[in-house]
């Protein structure tokens, strides 16, 4: 069951991304999906579907890693760094392009009293801005 904090933060995120969904998983985590997530120039598509797990115990532990639509590549056709495609999303039937991308120095850069799901979406945006 997703916590009231997660549900409140998701409502805030959904105000910015109206097509977003949050699916409770058997593990207690949630699968957050952002369809038609806009990408900067430098990718093979102008948008992608982004998925990430909201971990059990959130907001204490931050989300970790994310997935984009399978087949997404850099504009030159290359695989993005630190990715695997296809890669299963735990506890779901989905297999997408996995980005091994983490909150850097979580003790300093993730504060559950300050940060929220939109913070993690900003981290994802930052990764897409790095065309590597």
Secondary structure, 3 states (H helix, E strand, C coil): CCCHHHHHHHHHHHHHCCCCEEEECCCCCEEEEEEEEECCCCECCCEEEEEEEECCCCCCCCCCCEEECCCCCECCCCCCCCEEEEEECCCCCCEEEEECCCCCCHHHHCCCCCCCHHHHHHHHHHHHHCCC
